[in-house]
Amino acid sequence: MKTFPLLLASLFATACLSLVAAELSDASFTVGPKKFKDGDTIEVQQVRATSPKLESGDTIVVSGKYVLKSEERAIISLSLTQTEGDGKERVVATQWTEVKKGSGEFKLSYDVKHVGALHLTFSSVPERKSFGTVYFGTSAQLERIQNMSLSDFDK
């Protein structure tokens, strides 16, 4: 008897994700500031979103490739540096994935809730200390962070 409610919940969740995916379309983006060490890279290959503005209220799905040489494993996360707002935001499981040394592909999703600039970041495991990042978004979003320093990634 317990199997039926679980099956029903699973089907409902799958249907909801399918509806969101159907609403997404390719969004133009520009790659902005980036900083990596020791041969690490994160490459944004595709951005799909509920609108081309990549702004508050949009759902965004980012696909790409990575090369990780400097650590045995890391977290790749998709998040937003707020240029307006309180700086507080809850991280959900669809925003990050753990990867191993070498190369591979990833797909992450994010619901934008603030004004700012999107970025993908490598973080150490288990410390979660950032050690590389790449910003992307619309030209207007990247203009807001043009004077931002990435010196935290020099450490």
N, C-alpha and C positions, 0 to 999 in steps of 0.2 A: 504493500500500500504506500510506503514511503517513496518508492521509485517513481510513481506517477507525478507527484508534485515537483520532484527534482527534474524530471523530464520536461514538464510543462514550463518550469522556470528557465531551463536551458534553451528551449525553443523560443521563448519570449525574448531572452537576451540576444539570441542569434538574429531574430527578426528586427530588433531595435538597431543592432549594429549594421544590418543590411540596409535599413532605411537611411541611416546616417551616411554610409558609404555611397549610396545612390545620389545623395545631395552634393557630394564633393565633385569639384572639377579642377583641372590643372590651373595653377596660379603662377603667374610670372613672379620671379624673385631675382634679387640681386645679392651676390655674396659680398659681405662687408669685411670688417676687421677680423683677422684670425691670428692665432699664435699657438704654435705647437713646438714640441721639442723632440730631439733624437729620432727624426723620421716618422713620427706619428702624424696622421692626417684624418680628418673627417671631411667627406665630400658630400654635399647636398646634391642629389640627382633629380629629385622630383618633389614638388610641393603641391598637394591637393588640399583644397579648402572650400568652405561653404560660401565664400565670397573672395574676389580677387584683392580685397583690401587688407587681408591678414590682420584684422583688428579685433577689438573687444566684441565678443559675441560669436566669433567664428570658431569653427572646429577645423584643425589643421592636421594633416597627416604628411609626415616627411619621410622620404625614402632616400637611402644613400649607401655609401661604402666607407669603410674605415681601414686604416692600417695602424696597428698598435705594435710598436717596437720597444718602447721604453719601460714597459711594465709587463708582468705575467698575465694580469687581467685588469679590467677596468669597467667602469660604468659609463655608458653613453647616455646623456640625458638631454631632453628637449625642454627648454624653459624660456622665460622672458625676463630681460632686464627692464624693470619698470622705469619709465621716464616721468610718469605721473602715477600717484597712488601711494599706498601705505607700505609697500614692500612685502606684505604678507601674502602668502599663497600656499595652498595645500598641494603637495605632490601626489600624483596618482600613478598606478602601476603602468599605464600606457605611455608614460613620459620617459621611461628609462628601460635599459636592458644591460645585462652584464655580458661582456665580450672577453675573449681570450687573446693572448699575444698572437699576432699574425694579421690576416686580413679577412674581411667578410662584409656582409650587408646587414642593414637594419631598417626597421620601419617603426616609427614612433608617432603617437598622436597627442594633441594638446588642445584644450579648450581655452581660448584667450579670454582673460577676464579684466585685463588692464591695458593701458597705453604703454608701449615700450618697443623693445627690439628683441626679436627671437634669436636664439642661439642653441647650438649643440655643444656639449662640453664633455670631455673626458674627466673622470674622477677616479681616484685610487680606491681600492677595495682593501680593507673595510673602512678606512679612514674617511672616505668621501672628500678628499682634498683635491680640488680642481687642478689639472695640469695641462690643459689645452682646450681651445675653444674656437668656434667659427660662428660669426653672426651672419644673418641673412634676413631678407624681408623686402619691403618696397623701398624705393629711393628715399621717400619722405621719412620712413622709419629709421633708415640708416643715417640720414642727415642729423637726426636728433642725438646720435651718439658719436658723431664724427670726432669730437675732442676727448672721447673717453680713453683712458689709459688701460692697456692690457698688461701692465707691469706686474700684477699679481701672478701672472703665469711665468715669470722669470725665475721663480724660486724653485 
